[in-house]
Amino acid sequence: MGKSNTVSIPYLDPNVQYVGISRLRAFNATQLKELDKTLVIQDNDKPLAVLVKYEHLLAMQDRAGNAWEYAHAIYKDGILDPHIGEGLAEIGHDSVGQFLREAGQRGWELCGMLPYPSSNKSSDGTQAAIFKRPIAVKEQALAQAQGRKAH
């Protein structure tokens, strides 16, 4: 992963300004560097594009890329493989149904199921279950676990 960006911007920028194309043409490099607003460029009151500072774009990409944590579990014939992805390993797994219920209680959402190739590169009925959960849920769980260890 790339380095973390320290620029903090809200998802909805309160400094949005709607401007026409002629206003955009009037900007020079110095004015663009000093820009402290998100501009919505429009023509005849129809939005065409959005102009944001480059550092804000990087911050948005970083935030979007880090919004979810992903993990997987492999199973065949209703039996989970012992090589469960990081983040899911702490969940007991006597049955697939129990595993899915507990994963859901811990904030994991099932994204999809994919055939999982065996050693001969063809599927033998083995499936990969792909899960995601918001990073905030992971951080909350870690904080709770640390709080239990401290007591």
GIRA-V302267 format. One record per run of one state. SS is the DSSP state (@ for helix, = for strand, . for the rest). FROM is the first residue (numbers start at 0). LEN is the number of residues. If there is no record, write none. Layout:
ss=[SS SS]
from=[FROM FROM]
len=[LEN LEN]
//
This chain:
ss=[. = @ . @ . = . = . @ . = . = . @ . = . = @ .]
from=[0 15 20 26 28 33 37 43 45 51 53 65 67 76 78 80 95 105 108 117 122 134 150]
len=[15 5 6 2 5 4 6 2 6 2 12 2 9 2 2 15 10 3 9 5 12 16 1]
//
